[in-house]
Amino acid sequence: MNQGIEFQIQATEGEARAGLLTTRRGEIETPVFMPVGTAGTVKGIRFEELESPDLDARIILGNTYHLWLRPGIETIKACGGLHRFIGWDRAMLTDSGGFQVWSLGALRKITEEGTEFRSHIDGASCFLSPEISMEVQAALGAEIAMAFDECAPGEATHEEARRSMDLTLRWAKRSKEAFEKLQIGILPLPLGEGRSEGLRPANPSPLSPLPLGEEQNESRGAAQAQTDSLRYRQALFGIIQGASHFDLRRESLERTVEIGFDGYAIGGLSVGEEKQSMMSVIEDIAPRMPADRPRYLMGVGTPEDLIGAVARGVDMFDCVLPTRNGRNGQAFTSLGKLNIKNARYLSDQRPLDEQCACAVCRRHSRAFIRHLYLSGEMLASILLTHHNLAFFLDTMKRVRQAIRSDQFAKFRRDYTEQLGAGLE
């Protein structure tokens, strides 16, 4: 059976790695930042903008939990899978739903079988298990799926973190078994009572066409031929847990690798622990992860966090900060964060970031965007979101260039010093 992805490291500097991740929908240079599309859309920006040279996002995230509850898997399957439903032809990664269910707190009950919870939409009783998560993700049809996991709080005790880690490992085995059966069209079991009305055993929905068209196109070249060889299979990533306890993280990594996945993710960080604790965990565990597989840090973080994690050996990132902060009037810039509501920008004719070449910074002033924001105009959030995503994606592009030219240490030092200088 074909692998769902191919991955190769092309340059290194210290622990930092620059590589190429090949999926059935194209090539993705790493390290990479993945914009988050929770409900099938990256909030505040059209896909045409994400695909434009200004941003050129090669992969985005989809949220299994939210898409499962609304519009529902039957709707997405009837529309030909998630790519066709939302009109996105590039690569996608779907999370397992585990973190979102964990974040419901008192609204959920975790058992060995899975997680019972109340829908945040209508209060309906729902049940999500490793098998159901794999079936949902197969129906969504993203290039990369995630194993179903349980996330311990950042300050969990050793005993609490071990219980959570052991459960995640048992769920990882079940996820892998269900995933393998789904990839050859054999579902593990019917969904039964109390799980999800409308979700039925079925083969994975057909994939929408590849971006470059029909297989008969003889001019697509070697790169397209390579992605063709991957088109019939998804990839599955395992998730390393263990809170802030190094011994548990190492054990989780060893046992997750024994199960065997296409890539490996560091989960359960940025959930309440101190930032130094987060970076210490990454520094200890990332270099121990398999060198020939992608390393993914889930849900992190600021530009400084991304660069710090790259220096420790991480390849993939996602975070809601550029879009969420944009909707709340904050821009990320090369000199730090800019809060557009501040009176100091009342008549400021400068762009959000004088070093940024995105379409927003080429055209609009801080004063105008502040006016839009204070007037309640939706365009303010749209412009700030576009700029923030451009800033994150361009930062990662510069990181890749620095690693390939053996200048990453200098780039990191200069970038951090500039951020620390602050806005005028």
N, C-alpha and C positions, 0 to 999 in steps of 0.2 A: 504494500500500500504506500502511495506517495506521502511524503511529509507535507504538512500544511504550510510550512515556511522554510526558507533557507537563510542562513546567517553566517556572515564572514567578517572577521576583524581585519581591517585594512591598514590601521596605524595605531600606535600606542605612544603614550608619554606618561611614565610612571604607571599608575593604575588607570588613568584615563584612556578610553578606547574610542576610536572612530571606526564605524563598520557599515555594512550594507545588509539590510533586512529585506528579503525578497518574498512577496506574497503573490497570490494569484491575481491581484489587482495592481501590481506594480512594485517598484523598488522604493525603499524608504532609507534614507541615510540616517545613521545614528551617531551620536546621541540625538534623540528626537523628543519634542514636546507634542503631546496629543491634546488638542482642544476637546472639552467635554460637551457631548451632546446628549444630555440627560434623557429627554423625551423624544429623541429623534431629530433634534435640532440644537445647534450651538446657539445659545441665547443671544439675540441681538445682532445676528449677522447672517447674511444669505450665503448659501453654498457657493454661488458664483464668486463672492469675495474671498472665501476660503481657498478656492481653486486658482485665484488670480496670482500673477507673479508677485504681487505685493505681499501676500501671505504664503501661498503655495503649501498649504497643509496637506501632507500626504496620508495622514491617518487621523481619525477622530474616534472618540469614545461613545458608546451607547450604553444605556442603563437598563439591565435586564429587569430589575424590580419594577421600575416605572413603566416600561413598555409592556410588561406582562399584565399589569393592572389596567393600563389604558394606553392604546386602544384595545389591547388584548392580542394574543398570539394568533387566534383564528383570523382576525382582520388583517394582520400583517402577512400571514401565509396566503390569504386570498388575494393579496396585492403583489405576490411574487417575492416575498422576502423583504428584509429591512432596507437594503440598498435601493431596490426599485420603489418601495413605498415612499421613501423620503427623497429620492432623486439624487443620491450620492453614489458616484461610481468609483471612488477611491477606497482605500482600505479602511476597515473598522475593527475595533476591539470592543467586546462586550464584557462588562464585569459580571460577577455571578449572582449579585443580589444580596450576598451575605452581609456586606457592610451596611447597606440600607436597612435591612431587617434588624441588624444589631442596634442601629441608631434609634429604632423605635422605642427602646427602653421597656417601660412597663406594658407596652402594647403587644409584646411578643413573649413567647415561651419556647425555650430551646430544649429539645430532647435528642436522644440518640438518632431517631428517625429523621428529624429535620426541625424546622421552625414553624410554629403556629403563631399567627399574628393577625391583627385587625388592620384592614386596609385604611390608609390615611385618607382615602377618597370618600368612601361611604360606610366605613366601619364593618364591612363584610369580613367573615372569618376566612382566612387563607392559610395555605400550607405550602411551604417551599422546602424541598429536599435536594440533595446532590443530583438525584436522577431527574427531578423536574427541572432544576436549573440547567442541566445539560440539554434536556429536550427543548426548553425554551430557547437556549442559545443556538442550538442547531437550526431551529425554525427561523430565528433572526438571520442567521447565515453570515455573521461577521467572520473575518479572516482569522481572528484570534479570540478564543473563548477562555474564560477563567474558571478554575476549579472552585467549588462551593466551599466557603470557609467560615469560621467563627472568629470574630475579632475581640480580643481582650482589651479592657481599658488600658490607657497608657501607664497608669500607676498601679496596675494589677500586682498583687503579691505573687511570689514564686509559685505557690500552690494554685492560685487562681489561673495564672498564666499556663501552668502545666496542664490543667484540666482542659483549658481552651485549646491548647496546642494539640493535645492527644485527640480531641474531638475533630479538629481540623484535619489531622492526618488520616483518621478513619474516613472522614468525608472525602478526602482527596482520593483515596483508593476507590471509593464508590463512584466518584466523579469520573475517574479514568476509565473504569469498567463500563459505565453508561455511555461515555463519550465514544469509546471504541466501537460499541455496538451501533450507536447512531451513525457513525461514519460509514458503516456498510449497510445501513438501512434496517437494522434489527433493533427494535426498542426493547428495553429490559423488562417492562411490566406495564400494565394499564395503570392509569393514574388513580382510580378508585374514588371513594367518597371523600368529600370535604377538602379536595385539593384545589381544583379550579374548573369551574364550569366552562365548557367550550374548549378546553385544552384536551386534545385527544391523541392517542398514539398514532403516529404517522411518520413516514419518511421525511427527512429534512426537506423544506420547501426548495424548489428549484432556484438556482442563483440567477440573478439578473445578468445581462450581458456584460462582458468585460469592457472597460472604457474604450479600447481601441477597435472594437467591432468584431467581425466574423472570423472564424478560424481560417476561412479561405483566403484571407488577406495575406498574400505571400510576401508583402513588403514590410511586415511588422518588425523583422530583425531578430537578432539573437536574444535581446532582453525580453521581448514579448514571448518568444518560444520558451524561455525559462519560466516565466510566470504561468504559461499554459500548463506546464507539467505539474503545477501546484493547485490547479483550479478545482479539483474534485474533493478536496479535503480541507477541513479547518485545522488550526493549531490549537493546542490546549496548554495553558501555563499553570503551573502549581504555585501555591502561595506559602511563603515562610512566615510563621508566626512565632510568638514567644515573648511579646511585650518588650521590656527593656532588659531582659535577663539574657546575658550572652550565652550561657550554657544551654538554655532552651532554644535560642535562635540557632545555635550550631547543630543541636540535635534535630530540630525541625528541618533544617537544610539537608542534613544527611539522610533522614528518612524520606523526605520529599523527593530527593534525587533517586533514591532506591525505587520509588514508584515509577519514575521516569516521565518527564514532560518535555514539551518542545521549547519551553522557556520557563524562567523562574522569576517570581515577584516577591518583593519585600512588602508585606502587608502589616497593618496594625501600628503604623507610625503616624505622627501628627494627629494623635487622638487624645491629647492632654498632657503628654510628657514634656519635659524641658527640651528645648532645641538642642542643647549640648548632648543630652541623652540620646536624642534621635540620631545625631551625627555620629556619635560613638558606636551605636548599633550598626549603622551603615558602614562605617570604617572597618568594623570587625567582620561583618558577614559578607559584604559585597565581593571582596577579593576571593573569598572561599567558594563562591558560586561557580558552577561550571563555566569555563572560559569560552566554550564553543556555543553557548546558548545566550539569547538575549536576557539581560537583567533589568527588571522593571521595578521602579519605586512608585508605589501606588499613592495617589492623592497628595503629592508634594511637588511644588510648594512655591516659594518666592524665587525670583531670579538668582539670588544668592544661594538659596537652598539647592537649586538645580546645578549650579556650577560646583558647589561643594560636593554634591553627590557624584557628579561626573568625575571629579578628582579622586573619588573613592571607588570608581569602577562601574557606575550605573549607566545604562544605555537608553532607558525609556522612562518617560514621565507623563503624568496627567495632573491637572489641577483646575478648579473652578475660579481661582483668583482673578485671572485676567478679565473674565466676563462678569463675575459677581462684583468685583470692585469697580469695574467700568459702569455698571448700572447704578452704583452708589456714589458716583462722582469722583472716582480716584483713578489717576493715570500713573502707570509705571514709566519712569524715565531713566535716562543714563545717570542722572544726579539724585535719584531717589523718587519717592512717591510724591505726587502732586495732587492736592485736594482742590478740585476746581471750584468749590463753593467759597473758598477764601476770598475776602474782599480785595486782597492785594492783586488779584487778576482781573479786576473790574475793567480796566482799559489796556491790559497787557496784549500787545500785538504780536508777541512771539508765539511760535507753535508750542504744542505740549512739550516737545523735546526737540531742541535745536539740532541734535545729532541724528534725529530719526528721519528717514526718507519715505515713510509711509504716505499714502494718499491723504490722510487726515492732516498730517503735519505739513505737507506741501501746500495745503489749501486753506486751512482754518486756523484762527488765532485762539489763544486761551480766553480772551475776552468774549468772543463769539460763543464758544462752547459753554462758558460760564453762564452767559445770557440764556442759552438754550436750556441748561440744566435748571436754573432758578425759575424759568418759565414753565417748567414741567413738560417740555417738548421731548418726545421720544427720540428725536434725532441726537440729543446729547448722549444718551446711553449707547446708541448705535455707533457714534463717532469714537467715544471713549473705548468701547469694546473692540472696534477695529484696530485702534492704535495699540491697545494693550496686547492683543493677539500678535500683531506685527512685531511688537517689542520682544515678546517671549520667543517667537519663532525665529526672529533675526538673531537674538542672543544665542540660540542653539546652533544656528548656521555659523556664526562666528566661532563658537566653541569647536565645531567640527573642523573648520579651517585652521584653527590654532593647533589642534592636535595633529592634523596632517602635516603641518609645517614645523612641528616640534617647538611650538611657541606657547603651549597652553599655560605653563606656569607663569610666564610673563603676562599673558592675557588675563589670567585670573587675578593676579596681583593688581594690574592696572584697572581692571573692571571694578574690583572691590574698593580700591582707593577712590575712584571716581564716584561710586555710589555713596561712600562715606563723606564726600565733600559737601553734599547737600545742595538743595536749590537755593538760588540767590533770593 
